[in-house]
């Protein structure tokens, strides 16, 4: 019952913060957000999973099963558990939320209790997404994440917040609907071989060849159509080209703490779901479509980086960088090698920390200067030396500087992709993707040179001074974690590799 306790504590914390007077809400929210974090560390000390939670013969950590709703012919059960793929993302969530809450102390000055309550409500839903093993319950948590994110953008966002919030909600909700239809068609096609929405049972039935025709489609065509529908639904959440246009608007209009969680955790919902559904349940279809999937991934790498190069808003630069980084994850997944899929999973965590740090740094600069435009800021390193130093460190982490988490993730992906026997032309795809690092270095170095160094020219009616301590502390914590994972990737990669090995054997990779 440990996972249930973690979810319940986080929901109760959200309710308490909603009822807390606004004068005390920031501190109370931060204190209560430490409970899920401590809980995840406690789970870490007792983590004993082996294998992949969806595959037969695996041991799932903290697993709980109980019948919930009996429907004919399908039952909806409460089924939760963690493996080496889901647990690192749960830890990432519980780490980023307290830091995002602390980073919100300066910019959030109205409806404070509601803001922090929604953050904690979203955290509880995210824990559910990464731990649930019954599709129907998982889908409830998946959709529940949309509600607080929509409100956080639409109420506390920038001048075009309503447009950005509606665009975010429409894109992701339509995508979820398409994904839901595709998955349900797959379940119906399994006929009597399954009697619930249990994800491991559905996976096993698919691997045993139990899929038959449905709605006039034969089993092969049904698997292909369902795969495309499910892939589309999750690709929007990632996002990858060409369904990415909601992301820059959402980031630009969202408050900085919300951007931290959007880039740090919510985008990982999409890549995590792709790994679980498309590349585990329907691994054979994924291998068949390896080339077009790799094309989408590599194109997202280059296209996202080129768009970032053309931006003047610091937030848009980081937003488009996320599209580029998620393209690397797609390439790693489709490689079907231990280092490819394992590196992609590791990169989800690494990018969550690095992108969160980048958005926090941009937020600290904006709190002081009230602008994010590269052309309006210059020479602030002298006035905000600590923030500028962390900006430089975060940017080099994004470029893949050795001994930082980004380097470990990208190196593993490139190594795994280059060795792939599933992806035709794997060395070529890998080489093109590696060129994206050059573009990343170009736009980040350009942005740093324009904003941090040179003659100070920002015209304001107030003095630019060093950031307050509560703005800087989360930056130091994140940079320390990024270096720690870069120096010792096995903190997570050992458990990730254990969960990936059985999947690679299925996919025929190395």
N, C-alpha and C positions, 0 to 999 in steps of 0.2 A: 504493500500500500504506500510505498515511499513516493512514487510518481504522483499518485492521487493527492497525497499530502502536500507535495510541492505545488501542484496546480491550485488546490484549495487555499493554501496560505497566500498565494499571490492574488487570487480573486478577493479574498477577505481584506488583504492589504489595500487593494484598489478601492473597496467599499469604505474602508476606514478613512482613506485620504479624501474621498469625495465628501465625507462628513466633517473633515477637519477645517477649522477656521483658516482663512487664507494667510493670515500672518504666520502661521506655523506649518502650513502645508509643504513648503519645499524641504524643510528639515525632516518632517515626519515621513514624507515620501522617500527621501534618501535612506533613512534608517530602515524603513520597512522593505525597501528594495534590496537591502543586504540579506534579508532572510532567504529569498530564493537563491542568492549567490552562495551563501553558506550551505544551503541545502544541496546545491549541485556539487560543492566540494565534498560534502559528506557522501553523496552518491559515488563520487570518484574513488573514495577510499574503499568502497565495497563493490566496485564495478568488476564483474566476473563474466562478461559475455564472451562467447567464442563463435565465430562465423557470422553469417548475415541473417538478420532477423526474419527475412522473407523466405529463406531457403531451408530446405529440410536438413535435419541433422545439426542445427545450430542451437546454441544456448543463449537465450535472451535474458539480459539483466533486468531485475526488478519487474518481471513479467506478472501481470494480473489479468485474468479472464473471468468474466461474469456475464450471464445472459441479461440483456436489457429489454429488448422488445422482440416478441415472437411474431413474425409475419409469415404468411404462407406464400411462397415457399422459402423465403429468405429471412433469416434472423439477424437482428442488429445487436451486436454484443459489445460490451466494454472490454477492450483488449489493448493494453499498453505494455510497452517494454522498450529497451534501449540496446543498441549494438554499437560497434565502432564507427559507424557512419553517422548515426543520429546523436550520440552523446557529445561529441565535440561541438556540434551546433547548439545543443542545449546549453552547454557551458558558455559558449560565445554570447548567447542571449542574456544569460544572467550576469555576465561581466559588463556588457555594454549598457544595460538599462540603468544601473546606478550611476555610471559615468555620464550618461546622457541627462539624467535627472540633475546631477550637480552642474552640468554645463548650462542648464536652463535657468539657473538662479538669477542670472543677470538679464537675459532678454525677455523672460516671461513675467509680466507685471499685471496682468488682468486675468480673471477667471482662473486663478492659480490652482485651486483645489481640483477643479474639473480637469485641467490640463494633466496634472500628475496622476490623477485617478485613471484617466484614459491610457496613459503610458503603462501603468501597472496592469490594467485590463488587457491591453495588447500583449504584454509579456506573458500573462497566464495563457492566452490563446496560442502564442508561439510555442510555449512549452508543450501544449497539447498537440500541435502540428508535428513536432519532432519526436513525440513519444507514442503516438497512437498507431495501432496496427489493425484497426477496423475501418474500412473505407468510409462508412457513413459517419461515424464519430469524427474521423479525421477531417471529413469535408465540413462538418459543423465548425470545428476549430479553424479550418482554413478560411471559411467565409467570415468568421467572427473577427479575424484580424482586420478585415476591410473597414469595419464600422469605426473603431477608434482612429485609424489612419485617415479616413475621410474627414472626420470631425477635426482632427488635429491640424490638417491642412486647411480646411474650409473656415475654421473659426480663428485660428492663431496665425494664419499665413500672411503673405504679402498682398499687394494691391490686386493681383489677379488670382487670389486664392480660391474663389468660387469656381472659376473656370478650371483651374488646375485640379481641384478636388473632384469635380464632376468628371473631368477627363480621366483621372485615375480610376474612379469608381466604375465608369462605363467600360473602359478597356479591360480592367481586371475581372469585372463581373461577367461580361460577355465571354471572356476567355474561360472563366470557371464553368460557365454553362456548357460551352463546347466540350470542354474536358469531361464534364460529368456525363454528358450524352455518350461520348466515346467510350467511357469506362463501363457505363451501365450496359451498353450494347455488347461489350465484351463479356460481362457477367451473364447476360441472357444467352449468349452464344455458348456458354459452358454447360447450359442445361442442368440436368440433375447431378452433375459431378460436384457442384457446390450448393450448399444450403444456407449460406450466410455471406456477409460482405467482408469476411476475415481476409486480410491481405495475404498472409502466408498461405492460406488454403487456396485462394484464387491463383497465386503464383505457382503453386505446386500443380494444380489442375492444368494450367496453361503449359507448363513444362512437360507434363505427361501426355500432351496431345489430345486433351479432352474437348478442345474447341470445335464446335460444329457450326453450321450455317445459321444465320439470323437475318431477318428482313430481306430475304432474297439474295444475301451475300454468302458465298462459300467461306470456309474457315480461313483460307489464306487471304482472301480479299477483306474479310471482316477484321482480321488481325491488322492488315495494312491500314484500313480506314480508321480503325480505333486508335492505332498508333499515331497517325497524323493528327487526329482530333485531340488526343491527349497531349501530344508534343506541342501543338499550337497553344493549348491552354496554359501550359507551363512556360513556353517561350515568351509569352507576353509578360509573365511575372518576372522573368530573369533580369531584364529583357534582352532579346537579341534582334538584330536587323531581320525584317523590316517592321517589327511591332514594338519599337522602342520609343516612339515619339512622346508618350505620356511621361517618361521619366524625367527629362530635363525640366519640363514645366513644373512637375511635382516638387523637385528638389529646389528650384529657384524660389517658389512661393512658400514652401514649408519652412517653419522655424528651424534653426540649426539643429537642436536636439532631435527633432523629428527626422531630419535628413540623415543624421547619424544612424538612427535605427532603420530607416528605409534602405540605405545603402549597406549597412552593416549586417542586418538580419533578414529583412523582408525579401530582398533579392535572392537570398540563399534559399528561401522557400521554394523558388522555382527550380534552381539547380538540384536541390535535394529531392524534389518530387520527380524531376526527370530521371535521376539516378534510380529512385525506388520503382517507378512505374515503367518508364520507357526502356531503361537499360537493364532492369532486373526482370520484370515480368515478361517483357517482350524483347528479350535480348537478341533473338534470332532476326526479328524485323529490323532492329537497330543496326545489326551487322550488315543486313542487306542494303540499308539506306546510309551506310557509312559515308559515302562520298558526298551526297547532298548535305548531310548534317555537318560534315567537316567544312564544306564550302560556306555554310551559314556561320559557323564558328569563326573561321579565319576571316571572312568578310567583316564580321562584327568587330574583330580585333583591329583591322586596318581602318574601317569606316569610323568606328568610335574614336580612334586616336586622331584621325584627320579632322573630324568635327571638333574635337577638343582643341586642336591647334588653331582653329578659326574663331574661338570664343574670346570675349573680353570680360565676361562675368566669371569670377573665380569659382562660384558655385556650379556654373554650367561646365566649366573645365573639368571639375571633379566628377560631375554627373556623367559626362560623356566618357570619362576615363573608366567608369564602372562598366559601361557597355563593352568597352575594349577588354577589360579584365574578365568579364563573364564569357567572352568569346574563347579565351584560353581554357576555361573550365569545360566548355562544350567540346573542344578539341581533345582534351584529356579523357573525357567520358567515352567518346566514340572510338578511342584507340583500343579499348578492351585489353589493356595491359595492367599489371599491378601498379606500376609507376604512373601510368596514365590516369586510371580511375582514382587511385590513391592520391596522386598529386592534385587532381581536380578537387577532391574532397578536402584535402589540406589547404588548397588555395581558397576554398570557400571561407575557411576560418581566417586565413592570412589576410584576404581582401577585406573581410569584415572588420578586422582591427585597423588596417591601414586606411581604408576609406573613411571609417569612423573618425580616425585621427585627423585626416585631411579636412573633413567637414567641420570638426571642432576648431581647428586652427583658423579656417576661414571665418567661422562664427566669432572667434575672439577678435580677429582683425575688424570685422564688421561692427562689433560692439563698441570698438574704440573710434573707428573712422566714419561709421554710418554709410559706407559704400563698399561694394565688392568689385567695382570696375577697375580693371588693370590699368587703364589709361589715367585714372584719377588718383592712384596711390603710387607713391615713390619714396624711397628712403626711410621707411618706417623701422628698419632694423635698429637705428640708433635710439629710437624712442620705445621700442618694444623688443629688446634684444632676446629675451627668453622665448617669446612667441616666434620670432623670426628664426631662431636656432632650431626650434622644433619643426617649423615649417620646412626648413631645409632637410632635416632628418626624415620627415614623413615623405617628402618628395623623392628622396633617394631610395626610401623603402619601396615606393611605388615603381621606381625604375628597376628594382630588383638588385639592390646593393647586397653583396654577400654578407652573411651573418645577420640578415634580417629575414623575417618570415616570407616576404614576397619573393625573395630569391629562391628559397627552398621550394615554394609552391610551383613557381614557373620552371625551375630546373627539373623537378620531377615530371611535370607535364611534358616538357620538351623531350626528356629522355624516354618517357613511356610512349609518346606519339611517334618518335623516330623509330622505335622498335616494333611498332604495330604490324601484325600480320593480317589484321582484319581490314585495315584501311588501305586501299590501293593508293600508291603514290604518297605514302606517309611521310617520307623525307622531304618531299616538296611542300606539302602542307605545313610541316613543322618549320621549314626555312622561311616561308612567307610569314607565318605567325611570329617568328623570332624578330623579323624586321619591324614589327609593331613596337618593340622596345625602343628602337631608335626614334620613332615618332613620339613616343611617350616622353623620352628624355628631352626631345626638342621643345614640346609645349610646356613642360614643367620648368625647365631651365629658363625659358623665355618669360614665363609668369613670375618666377622668383626674381629674375634680374630686373623686371619692370617694377615690381611692388616693394621688394625689400631693400634694394640698393639704389645708388644714384642720389641725386639731389632731392631733398625733401620739398614737395611742392603742393601738398594737400592744403587746400584753403578751407578752414573751419573757424567757427566762432568759439571753439573750446580747445583745450590743450590735450594732445595725445600723450598718454602716460602708460606706464606698465600695467598689464592686465591684473585684475584682482586674483588673490590666491585660489579661490574656488573655481576660477576659469582655467587656471594653469595646472592644477593638480590632476585632472583627468588626462591632460596631455602627457604628463610624465608617466602616469600609469600605463597608458596605451603604448608609448614608445618603449617602455621597459618590457611589456609583454611581446611586442613585435621583435625585439632583440632576443628575448628569451626563446621564442619559437624558432627564430633563425639560427641561433646557436645550437639548440637541441630540438630538432623537429620531431624526434621520437616521443616527445611528450604526448603528441596526438597520433603520429604516423604509425606507431606500432599497432594501436588498436584499430586504426583505419585499415591498415594492410590486412589484419586478421579478418575484417569484415568483407574486404574486397577480393581476397583470394578465391573463395568459392564462385564468385561471379565471373572472374576471369577464366576459370576453368570451363564454365558454361559457354562463354563467348568465344572460346578457342584462341585466346590471346596467349602472350608469354607468361 
